[in-house]
């Protein structure tokens, strides 16, 4: 993110979408099955698997540490629910949704080369 900030035009925006690490289904899998919902890293460098998913707070912290200001943030459902129950649960609370969207701008108090 710090590298992207350096390349960002003065009034530019960085738009990031990422899977939500704490969707309702991932929480239920952990609670009910006692199973980690994330796959293990693979042994192959060509397709190492999924390294990490983030929470909204982590995305805000990463931006802040990189000299970016959060202009907009929201949880959205980018993927169709597998069942009516899953669809209902994803609508109960925004943080249960499957995708995080964050828009960043360079913080006003930072010089472009900082």
Helices and strands as residue ranges (DSSP letters): H 2-7, E 14-19, H 24-28, I 29-33, G 45-47, H 56-65, E 68-76, H 84-92, G 94-96, E 99-106
